[in-house]
Amino acid sequence: MRARSHRAGNWADRTPIHDAARHGYVLQLQQLIDSGVCVNLFRVDSITPLHEAALHGHTKCVKLLLAAGAQVEARNIDGSTPLCDAASAGSLECVQLLLDHGANVNPQLFTASPLHEACMSGKPECVKLLIDVGANLEAHDCHFGTPLHVACAMEHLDCAKALLNAGANVNAAKLHETAMHHAAKVKNKNLIEMLVEFGGNVYARDNQNKRPSDYTWSNSPSAKCFEYYERMPRTLSQLCRLKMRKALGQRGLEKVAKLNIPPRLKDYLSYN
């Protein structure tokens, strides 16, 4: 067995193997591995070379490190895994590679999950991939709430729609604050309309006893939007769609596709 010139557990601010992984220097990384440098070295913040490569979307470096025995579930000082970092970068290749090597799509964290990170960065394709492999739609971050809270706070409509179509709870609360409150705070009319279509409650009150509309400016487009929805009841067709989608549960789109109903109704149930 090849002797190691460094061991996991050495605390350093920066090492050559971290730099190579961070910058995507494939040949330099391979030389360091071949010379016996440990791939699981961690910095003072507990970041490993695999964290670095994943965070910057360097697929070839991720592949080299995994092949050399890098720990796929290594945690940094915040508790984040390389999969969290790859999701933050929105690198589908890195995300898939880590998943193929056993990365947990739902690591036990008190902070942002991989799905939170993908929503925060506004990467809808990454969000869909994580959902497809079983990401917890209601994972709760102590600061941000659910992934839907994050997508709405950051105004990433495509990410929010992917979550809602997968069955995320549109009225999930963080300190009684819903995704609708976030949509109101960012004054995004399109986001407000989408949340309402998926059953968002415009009357929900947060821990300050405020409705979403209380966070809008008078006569602004978002304020007028709330005024309309607070006054007008949902149509029968909307109520039926919400009831059907609730009955179908999470991953409802897959079930809608198998229903023996006209294509037009399938499109309506799928929010197309």
C-alpha positions in Angstrom: 0.0 0.0 0.0 1.3 3.5 -0.9 2.4 5.6 2.0 0.5 8.8 2.6 2.4 12.0 3.0 -0.5 13.6 4.8 -3.3 12.3 6.9 -6.9 13.2 7.3 -7.1 15.3 10.4 -4.4 17.8 9.5 -5.8 21.2 10.1 -4.6 23.7 7.5 -6.0 26.8 6.0 -5.1 25.7 2.5 -3.3 22.8 0.9 -2.2 22.0 -2.7 -4.8 19.3 -3.1 -7.6 21.7 -2.1 -6.3 24.3 -4.6 -6.2 21.8 -7.4 -9.7 20.6 -6.7 -11.0 24.2 -6.3 -9.5 25.4 -9.6 -10.2 22.2 -11.6 -6.5 21.4 -12.2 -7.0 17.7 -13.2 -3.4 16.8 -14.0 -2.1 18.4 -10.8 -4.8 16.7 -8.8 -3.9 13.3 -10.3 -0.2 13.9 -9.5 -1.0 14.7 -5.9 -3.1 11.6 -5.5 -0.4 9.5 -7.2 2.2 10.9 -4.8 0.2 9.7 -1.8 -1.5 12.9 -0.7 -4.7 12.0 1.3 -7.9 12.9 -0.6 -9.7 13.4 2.7 -7.6 16.2 4.1 -9.7 18.9 5.6 -9.2 22.6 6.2 -9.9 24.5 9.4 -13.5 24.8 8.2 -13.6 21.0 7.6 -13.8 21.5 3.9 -12.4 18.6 2.0 -11.0 18.6 -1.6 -14.3 16.9 -2.7 -16.3 19.8 -1.2 -14.1 22.2 -3.3 -14.5 20.3 -6.5 -18.2 19.9 -6.1 -18.8 23.5 -5.2 -17.1 24.7 -8.4 -18.6 22.0 -10.6 -15.4 20.3 -11.6 -16.8 16.9 -12.6 -13.4 15.4 -13.6 -11.9 16.3 -10.3 -14.9 14.9 -8.4 -14.5 11.7 -10.4 -10.8 11.5 -9.5 -11.3 12.1 -5.8 -14.1 9.6 -5.5 -12.1 7.0 -7.3 -9.3 7.6 -4.9 -11.5 7.1 -1.9 -12.8 10.5 -1.0 -15.6 10.4 1.6 -18.8 11.2 -0.2 -20.6 12.1 3.0 -17.9 14.4 4.5 -19.3 17.3 6.4 -17.9 20.8 6.5 -18.1 23.1 9.6 -21.7 24.0 8.6 -22.7 20.3 8.2 -23.0 20.5 4.4 -22.0 17.6 2.3 -20.3 17.6 -1.2 -23.8 17.0 -2.6 -25.1 20.2 -1.0 -22.2 22.0 -2.7 -22.8 20.4 -6.1 -26.5 21.4 -5.9 -25.5 24.9 -5.0 -23.3 25.0 -8.1 -26.2 23.6 -10.1 -23.9 21.0 -11.7 -26.1 18.2 -12.9 -23.0 16.0 -13.7 -21.5 16.4 -10.3 -24.8 15.9 -8.5 -25.4 12.7 -10.5 -21.9 11.4 -9.9 -22.1 11.9 -6.2 -25.5 10.2 -6.1 -24.1 7.3 -8.1 -21.4 7.0 -5.4 -23.9 6.8 -2.6 -24.5 10.4 -1.6 -27.6 10.8 0.6 -30.1 13.1 -1.1 -31.6 13.7 2.4 -28.7 14.1 4.8 -29.6 14.7 8.4 -29.0 18.5 8.6 -30.1 21.4 10.7 -29.1 23.7 7.8 -29.9 23.7 4.1 -30.4 20.4 2.3 -29.2 19.8 -1.3 -32.7 20.7 -2.4 -32.5 24.0 -0.5 -29.2 24.8 -2.1 -30.5 24.1 -5.7 -33.5 26.3 -5.0 -31.3 29.1 -3.5 -29.2 29.1 -6.7 -32.1 29.0 -9.0 -31.2 25.7 -10.8 -34.6 24.1 -11.8 -33.0 21.1 -13.6 -31.0 20.3 -10.5 -34.2 20.7 -8.4 -36.0 18.3 -10.7 -33.2 15.7 -10.5 -33.1 15.9 -6.7 -36.9 15.5 -6.6 -36.7 12.5 -8.9 -34.3 10.7 -6.6 -36.4 11.3 -3.5 -35.4 14.6 -2.1 -37.6 15.6 0.9 -39.9 18.4 -0.3 -40.6 19.5 3.2 -37.0 19.4 4.5 -36.9 22.2 7.1 -33.9 24.5 7.5 -33.7 26.4 10.8 -33.1 29.7 9.0 -34.8 29.4 5.6 -37.8 27.0 6.2 -38.7 24.6 3.3 -37.2 24.6 -0.2 -40.4 26.3 -1.4 -39.7 29.2 1.1 -36.3 29.5 -0.4 -37.4 29.4 -4.0 -40.0 32.1 -3.3 -37.7 34.3 -1.3 -35.2 34.2 -4.1 -37.9 34.7 -6.8 -36.9 31.5 -8.6 -40.3 30.8 -10.3 -39.2 27.7 -12.2 -37.8 26.1 -9.0 -41.0 27.0 -7.1 -43.2 25.4 -9.9 -41.1 22.3 -9.9 -41.6 21.9 -6.2 -45.3 22.6 -6.3 -45.9 20.3 -9.2 -44.1 17.6 -7.2 -46.5 18.1 -4.4 -44.7 20.5 -2.0 -47.0 21.9 0.7 -47.8 25.4 -0.6 -49.0 26.5 2.8 -46.1 25.1 4.9 -45.1 27.6 7.6 -41.9 28.9 9.1 -42.8 30.8 12.2 -46.3 31.0 10.7 -44.7 32.6 7.6 -45.7 30.9 4.4 -44.2 31.0 0.9 -47.0 33.5 0.1 -45.5 35.9 2.6 -42.2 35.7 0.8 -43.8 36.3 -2.5 -45.5 39.4 -1.1 -42.2 40.7 0.4 -40.4 40.5 -2.9 -43.5 42.1 -4.6 -43.6 39.4 -7.3 -47.1 39.3 -8.9 -46.3 36.2 -11.1 -45.2 34.3 -8.1 -48.2 35.3 -6.1 -50.5 34.2 -8.9 -48.7 30.8 -9.2 -49.0 30.1 -5.5 -52.7 30.9 -5.5 -53.2 28.5 -8.4 -51.6 25.8 -6.3 -53.8 26.5 -3.3 -51.8 29.2 -1.5 -53.7 30.9 1.3 -53.9 34.7 0.9 -55.3 35.0 4.4 -52.5 33.2 6.2 -51.0 35.2 9.1 -47.4 35.1 10.3 -46.0 35.5 13.8 -46.6 39.3 13.6 -50.3 38.6 12.7 -49.8 40.0 9.2 -51.3 38.7 6.0 -49.2 38.5 2.8 -51.0 41.6 1.5 -49.8 43.6 4.5 -46.3 43.4 3.0 -47.2 45.1 -0.3 -47.3 48.8 -1.2 -50.7 50.4 -1.7 -51.9 50.3 -5.4 -48.9 48.3 -6.5 -49.4 45.4 -8.9 -48.9 42.9 -6.1 -51.3 44.7 -3.8 -54.0 44.8 -6.5 -53.4 41.1 -7.1 -54.0 40.3 -3.4 -57.0 42.6 -3.4 -58.5 40.6 -6.2 -57.8 37.2 -4.7 -59.1 38.2 -1.3 -62.3 39.3 -2.8 -62.9 36.6 -5.5 -63.6 33.0 -4.5 -61.8 30.2 -6.5 -63.7 28.8 -9.5 -65.2 25.3 -9.3 -62.6 24.0 -11.8 -59.8 25.4 -9.6 -61.2 23.7 -6.5 -61.6 20.4 -8.3 -58.0 20.6 -9.6 -56.7 21.3 -6.1 -58.8 18.4 -4.6 -57.5 16.0 -7.3 -53.9 17.0 -6.9 -54.2 16.7 -3.1 -55.6 13.2 -3.5 -52.8 12.2 -5.9 -50.2 13.4 -3.3 -46.5 13.9 -4.0 -45.1 13.1 -7.4 -48.6 13.7 -8.6 -47.5 14.5 -12.2 -46.5 10.9 -12.7 -50.0 9.8 -11.6 -51.8 12.3 -13.7 -50.1 11.0 -16.8 -51.5 7.5 -16.1 -55.1 8.7 -15.6 -57.6 7.5 -18.2 -58.9 11.0 -19.0 -58.8 13.4 -22.0 -55.4 15.0 -22.7 -56.9 18.5 -22.1 -57.8 17.5 -18.5 -54.3 16.0 -18.0 -52.8 19.4 -19.0 -55.1 21.2 -16.6 -54.2 19.0 -13.7 -50.5 19.3 -14.7 -50.7 23.1 -14.7 -49.7 23.3 -18.4 
